């Protein structure tokens, strides 16, 4: 449900009326981000390649705000162009782009099969290539003062065994963020990244299961080890990081560009 007025997530960030485009909106983090932006009174465009899940969520959000659901496979140039054309016709501009879409799965180095190599390449395109593709396509619609927020991960700041493609992709997101911050600054567009820690989503729990199997340990043991490395040793929920995105989207964050903000309960302090 969308946060009620007066709750911390419903506090005003001065975003009312802004056009916000959010990718990967049908996922766990995406849903929470969508609800947080809806509570701000933005004109929200949500997209995901899972059209069924996306439209189901859009129906649940009906009557709560100005929400447009546009399914799109961001790996396909024709889909991206159709999405951009629809946004241009319906909204005319994009004030905030949240590149949230991505995938997460293990890619152990020992897997030298053609399938393993394809999974490696596919993950990088899903997590980085799509950001480049959509940001480039939407750039003509972004006015001075626009904000681009890219979803990275604490694994974009560290490393972990068996997830080399995912870790590499999230490092690449930070590099992309820093380069685009310089490239788009002359147009008055800010570019930042958020690096979430362990958040209780289906994707993260699948990764935890994979790590436990690879280590021959129980999921509970692996989770305890993970949480012990945090200053606040509790698993984050998707809603816990929404405020970081709202802040970066707002004029209050006008001094920030090229930053990779760790939202990890202190697991990574940078």
Buried (B, 14 or more C-beta within 10 A) or exposed (E): EBBEEEEEBBEEBEBEEBBBBBBBBBBBBBBBBBBBBBBBBBBBBBBBBBBEBBBEBBEBBEEEBBBBBBBBBBBBEEBBEBBBEBBBEEBEBBBBBBBBBBBBBBBBEEEEEEEBEEBBEBBBBBBBBBBBBBBEBBBEBBEEBBBBBBBBBBBBBBEBEBBBBBBBBBBBBBBBBBEBBEEBEEEEBBBBBBBBBBBBBEBBBEBBEBBBEBEEEEBEEBBEEBBEBBEEEEBBBBBBBBBBBBBBBBEEBEEBBBBBBBBBBEBBEE
